[in-house]
Amino acid sequence: MNFSTPGAIGTIDDKLPTPLYHQIYIILRNKILDQEFTDGDLLPSEGQTALAFGVSRITSKRALNELANDGLVIRERGRGTRVTYNGSAPPQQASIEGMLENIMAMGLDTQVSLLEFAYVPATGPVAHALGCAENEDVQRAVRVRSHEGEPFSYLVTFVPEAVGKTYTQKDLATTPLLTLLERGGVVISRAEQTLTATLADAKVAPLLNLDIGAPLLRIRRNVFDQNDQPVEFITGLYRPDRYQYRMDLSRIQSDQATSWSPTG
């Protein structure tokens, strides 16, 4: 990544009331928590950060200092700013039984705005999730879902190129993606999913009618077909005041332990 290219890391908005340094801090913080920058990686320097966001070095320095104050990075004179966070847990594997129908029903009961639709080279995390080579073309779509005129989710989806070719941009603007996958002959069997919290950045906040830095529920899901091949990788950011994630649990007893288990 060319850190000196404007917009390479993310975008900020000087018309918003949130200070620019805090907007930059949120973008970098989210990238660290999302493992786009991993433990031991060097972050862009103060000068590179300033160029990437079009701000002064004082502003970029304050953003990087905020990350250091949070314990996400360490800043050393002459060595730069290095990520020291390594707190991610592996995704839990979950049955998709019952969840598929709920997601489809939600899609039919909400309105969608399709913001982006294109075929792009797969980056490292996307390639890993979809089991393809880096820079192999995949379909990327960005959507905002609303209910009764109020936005509640920001969704970024990736699917393999061959799967994406089974439907059109117009289809995706009117029909839930899982429905389109099934129509295209995909038989969905399971999903791996993680739920975490994150903060709204300058790009997402206005789309969800939120302030920058507002808390969001982040759901990241990898969906597999009957051959255990990945067919969808989605990251959804949800307003916690407008979306709840519900799971039914059963109490399971065995000779070794007693635990909770999801029910279908």
N, C-alpha and C positions, 0 to 999 in steps of 0.2 A: 504494500500500500504506500502511495506517495503522500506522506503526511503534509507536504508543503502545498498540495493542491487544494484550493478552496472547495469545501463540501466533501472532501474525501472521508472525513471522520463522521461528520454529521452537520446539521444546520441549526443556526440560532436565529433569533428575531429581535432586533433592537427596538422594535415598536412595542414589545411586550413589557409589562411592568417588572417582570423578574429580572434581576441583574444578570448581565451577560456571563460573568464568571460562574454564576450558579447554574445557568443553562449548560455551559460547557462541562461543569462538574457532573451534572446529571447524565449527560451523554456518555462521558468516560466511565462513570460509575456503573452504568447499565452494561456497558461493553465488558467491563471486568467481571461483573456478576454473571453475565451471559457466557463467560469464558471465550470471548473474542480476543481478549488479552488475558493470557494465562500466567500462572505463577512463574516468575522469572523473566517475563517479557519486558523489554524496554518500551515505555510509553514515548510518544513524540516529545521532543524537547520544548522548552518554553517558546523558542522561536518558531519551531514547526507548528506548534499548537496555535500560536498567534496568527501565522499565515493561513492555516487551514480554516480558521474561523473568522479571519478578518478583524482581529482585535489587537489591542496593545499587549506587549509582553507583561505588563503589570497585571492585566486581566487574566492572561493565561497562567501566570505564576500563581495567582490566588486560587484558580481552579485546581491546579495540581497540588497546592498546599492543602486544600480542603480534602482531597483524596488521601493525602498523608495523615491528616488529622483523624480520618476514619480508620486508619490502619490498613488501607487497601494497597498502598504503595510505600516505598521508602525512597527518599530523595537524598542523593549523595553528591556533593560537589565534585565535578569532574567525571562522574560516572552516570549521571542522569537519573531518571525516575523509573524505578523498577517495580513491577507488580509483585506483591507479597501475599496476595489472597489466593487461597486454595480450599474454598469451603463448599464446593459443589458436591452433591451426592448423585450417584448413578440413578437414572430414571427407573421407576418401579414399573413392572410389567403388570398390566391389568386386562381383564377380560373386557371385550367391547360389547358383550351381550347386554341388551337393554339400552346402552348408551347411544348406539347408532340411531335407534328410533327417536330418542329424546332430542338429539342434535338435529335430525331431519325435521321434527315437528317444530323446533324453535326457528329453523330456517324458513319454514312456511308461514310462521306467525309474525315475522319481522320484515323490515324493509332493508334493502342493501344498496349501498353506493359503491360501485366498482371504480376505484381510483386509479389503479394501474393493472396492466395486463401485458406481459411480454415474455419472450424466451430469452433467457440470460445464462451466462456461464455459471456453473455451480461453484460456489466458494467451498472452502474446507468443511465447515460444519454442515452445510447443506449436502455436499457430496457424501459425507459420512452417514447422514441420516437416510439418504435415498439409495445408498449402496452403489453410487456411480463414481466415475472418475472426476477429479477436479477439472473445471472448465468445460465439462460436458454440458450441453444445453439442457435446461430444465425450464418448465413454465413457472413463472412467478406472478402472483396476483395479490393485490392489496384491496381490502374491502372494509367498509365501516357499516356495521349493522345498527339499526335503530328500532325502537319500539314506541309506537304512538308519537312519532316525531322526535324522540329524544335518543341521541346516540349512546350506545352502551358498550360497543366492542370495536376493536381495531384488529383486523386479521391479516396476517401475511402467510400465504400458502405457497408451497413448492410441490410440484408433481413431476415425475419423469416425463420427458418429451413425448414418448409414445402414448402415454396415458392422456396427456394434455391435448393431443391431436384428436381425441375422440369427442371433443365438444368445442364450442366457439366462445369468443368473448361475450357475445350476446347471450348465450346460454348461461354463462356464469353470472351475468348481471340479473338474471331472473330466477335461477334455480339453485338450490343448495348444492354445494360441491359433492357431498357424499351421494346424493341422488344421481348426479351426473356420472360419477364413477360406476355406480351400479348399472346405470343405463348403458354404459360403455362395456359392460361385461365383467367388471371387476367384482369378485366375491370377497368381501371384507371379513376377516376372521378375528383380528385382535388389534390392540393398540398398546403402545408404551407411552406413559404420560407422566409429566411432572407439574406440580402446582407450586408457584412461588409468588413472592411479592416484588414489585418494582416501582419506579417513579415515572410519571409522565414527563416526556421531554418536550422541546419546543415544536416538534413536528406533530406528535400525537395529541398533546394537550388541547390545541384549538379544535381538532376534529372531534374530540369527545366532550367539548364544552367544559374543560377543566383548567385549573391553574397549573403552570409548570411546577413540577415537584409533587403533584397530588399522587396519593397511593393508588396503585393498580394491582389487580390480580392477574398474574401471568400464567397461562396454561399452554404448555408446549406438548404437542402430541405427534407421535409417529404411527401411522396406520399401515397395516400389513394385509396382503391378500391371502387366499387359501394356500398359496405356495410359499408363504412366509416371505414374500418380496415386498419391500416398502413401496407404497403407492401414493402416500401423501405425508408431507411434513408441514405442520402448521404451528404458528405461534400466535396466540390470541391474547390481547390486552383488554381487560374488562374493568369497567367502573364497579367497584365493590358496593356502591349504593344502589346499583341497578341490576346486578347479576349475582346470583348465589349458586354455589356448586353443592349439590346435595347427593349423598351416597347412603344407601341402605346397607346396614351391617348386620351380620348374624354372629352370635357368640358360639365359637367352636371349641369343643373340649377334646383333648387327646391325652394319651398316656404321658407325653412329654410336657405339654403346656396347654394353657387356655388362652385363646386369642380371638380377635375380631376378624371377620372375613367379609368382603363385599358380597352382596347377594345380587343375582341377575334381575 
